[in-house]
């Protein structure tokens, strides 16, 4: 199975890797505690849009274990006007 096939069902991070400036393309997660959305990295401060470390510690609110993957069809931030 290819990387693209594995990631196709999920939205990907559009942030930049801090070390290279390359696109992150990591899976996006939303914190169920504070609503912050971003990627998960092995160490803090690796991506411009990082919200979680590898232990699922939210870097915005401090919650642990509250990471929920954002699926490709999930447009909650863009469809809030519809509710």
PyMOL commands that set and color helices and strands:
alter all, ss='L'
color gray80, all
select helices_A, chain A and resi 3-7+80-82
alter helices_A, ss='H'
color red, helices_A
select strands_A, chain A and resi 28-31+37-41+50-53+67-69
alter strands_A, ss='S'
color yellow, strands_A
deselect
rebuild
show_as cartoon
